[in-house]
Amino acid sequence: DGEDACIFSDALNHASIVDGCRLAKQNGARVYTFGHGDYDALERLLAKTRRGTRCVVVSDSLFSMDGDYADVERLAALKVKYGFLLVLDEAHATLVCGARG
């Protein structure tokens, strides 16, 4: 049941994430897209969300089209502040970023 749930998705997430967000929306979740890498915009959206709302932030860790990375440290700090579930898609990052990936 998606009622009282919010999903926040980076604008350049992989199509599979976008499809998942569409399915969640069909099941009652509210889905918000924030500008690519615009964590200030994400924070503004999170700050407007009613307390007690189940929130999920979803992002690629490595964006396949542009080759840039999510700011995982910033996302982790926002997670601590707002208490959302953070989902990072590692599909394009596995074994590409050296020994410490």
C-alpha positions in Angstrom: 0.0 0.0 0.0 1.6 3.3 -1.1 -0.7 5.6 0.8 1.2 8.0 3.0 4.5 7.2 1.2 6.8 9.5 -0.7 9.5 8.7 -3.1 12.1 11.2 -4.2 14.0 10.4 -7.3 17.0 12.1 -9.1 16.0 13.4 -12.5 18.7 11.3 -14.3 18.0 8.0 -12.6 18.0 4.9 -14.8 14.8 4.0 -16.6 14.2 1.0 -14.4 14.0 3.3 -11.4 11.6 5.6 -13.2 9.4 2.6 -14.0 9.5 1.6 -10.4 8.4 5.1 -9.4 5.5 5.0 -11.9 4.3 1.7 -10.4 4.6 3.1 -6.9 2.5 6.1 -8.0 -0.2 3.9 -9.4 -0.4 2.3 -5.9 -0.8 5.6 -4.2 2.7 6.8 -3.4 3.5 10.4 -4.0 6.6 10.6 -6.3 8.8 13.7 -6.6 11.7 14.2 -9.0 14.4 16.6 -8.0 16.9 18.1 -10.4 20.0 15.9 -11.1 22.3 16.2 -8.2 20.4 19.1 -6.7 20.4 18.1 -3.1 19.3 21.5 -1.9 16.1 21.0 -3.9 15.8 17.5 -2.4 16.2 18.9 1.1 13.5 21.5 0.4 11.1 18.7 -0.7 12.0 16.7 2.4 11.4 19.6 4.7 7.9 20.1 3.3 7.0 16.5 3.9 4.6 15.8 6.8 6.2 14.1 9.8 5.4 10.4 10.0 5.3 10.0 6.2 7.3 7.1 5.0 10.0 8.5 2.7 12.3 6.8 0.2 15.1 8.6 -1.6 16.3 6.6 -4.6 19.4 7.4 -6.8 21.9 5.8 -9.1 25.3 5.9 -7.4 27.0 6.2 -10.9 24.8 7.7 -13.5 25.3 5.7 -16.7 24.5 8.4 -19.2 26.7 11.2 -17.9 29.3 9.1 -15.9 29.0 11.3 -12.8 28.4 10.1 -9.3 25.8 10.8 -6.7 27.1 12.7 -3.7 26.6 9.8 -1.3 28.1 11.7 1.7 25.5 14.4 1.2 22.7 11.9 0.8 23.8 10.1 4.0 23.8 13.4 5.9 20.3 14.1 4.7 19.3 10.6 5.7 20.5 11.3 9.2 18.6 14.6 9.3 15.3 13.4 7.8 15.2 9.7 8.6 14.3 8.4 5.1 15.2 5.1 3.5 18.0 5.6 1.1 18.2 3.3 -1.9 21.3 3.4 -4.1 21.3 1.6 -7.5 24.8 0.2 -7.9 24.1 -1.6 -11.2 26.4 0.7 -13.2 29.0 1.2 -10.5 29.9 -2.4 -9.7 33.6 -3.1 -10.4 34.1 0.3 -12.2 35.5 2.5 -9.4 38.7 0.7 -8.3 39.5 -1.3 -5.2 37.3 0.8 -2.9 34.5 1.1 -5.4 
